[in-house]
Amino acid sequence: MSIINFLIAVLALVIALKAYAKAGGDTENIKQQINNLREKTAEALDKAEKSIRPKDL
């Protein structure tokens, strides 16, 4: 359940950043931070998958 909450929070962050950019905010630094966040999210999902799936398969 916490993974779903995390994904919802990341989605809300992306939507907020898009609104910020549309309002004229500087997005170069934010784009780099989003890419770092995507990598961390992918790593977290990979770890969650490995902990949930059986290792015998």
Backbone torsions as a table, in degrees:
resi	resn	phi	psi	omega
1	MET	NA	-34.0	-179.5
2	SER	-68.9	-28.1	177.4
3	ILE	-66.5	-41.0	178.2
4	ILE	-63.5	-43.1	177.7
5	ASN	-60.8	-40.7	179.0
6	PHE	-63.5	-44.1	-180.0
7	LEU	-64.9	-38.6	177.0
8	ILE	-63.8	-40.6	178.8
9	ALA	-64.4	-41.1	178.1
10	VAL	-64.5	-41.8	178.3
11	LEU	-62.3	-42.7	178.0
12	ALA	-62.9	-38.2	178.0
13	LEU	-63.9	-43.5	179.7
14	VAL	-63.4	-42.2	178.9
15	ILE	-63.7	-42.5	179.0
16	ALA	-63.6	-39.7	179.3
17	LEU	-67.3	-37.4	176.9
18	LYS	-64.4	-40.2	177.3
19	ALA	-65.3	-39.5	178.2
20	TYR	-62.3	-43.7	179.8
21	ALA	-66.7	-39.2	179.7
22	LYS	-65.6	-30.2	179.3
23	ALA	-79.0	-4.1	175.4
24	GLY	105.0	14.9	179.2
25	GLY	-75.7	157.5	177.8
26	ASP	-77.2	125.8	-172.6
27	THR	-115.6	-0.3	-177.1
28	GLU	-62.4	-49.3	179.7
29	ASN	-67.4	-36.2	-178.7
30	ILE	-67.2	-37.4	178.5
31	LYS	-60.4	-40.3	178.7
32	GLN	-65.8	-40.3	179.0
33	GLN	-66.4	-37.8	177.7
34	ILE	-64.4	-42.0	178.6
35	ASN	-62.1	-40.7	176.3
36	ASN	-63.6	-40.4	179.2
37	LEU	-65.4	-38.5	177.4
38	ARG	-62.5	-41.3	178.9
39	GLU	-63.9	-43.4	179.1
40	LYS	-65.6	-37.1	177.7
41	THR	-64.8	-43.2	178.9
42	ALA	-62.4	-40.7	178.2
43	GLU	-65.3	-41.4	179.7
44	ALA	-64.9	-41.7	178.0
45	LEU	-66.3	-35.9	177.3
46	ASP	-63.9	-44.4	177.8
47	LYS	-63.3	-41.5	179.6
48	ALA	-64.0	-41.1	179.2
49	GLU	-63.1	-43.2	-179.5
50	LYS	-65.4	-32.9	-179.6
51	SER	-78.0	-24.4	-177.8
52	ILE	-89.2	-42.2	-177.1
53	ARG	-75.8	144.4	175.6
54	PRO	-67.7	147.5	-177.0
55	LYS	-81.6	-13.2	-177.5
56	ASP	-75.9	-21.3	-176.3
57	LEU	-81.4	NA	NA
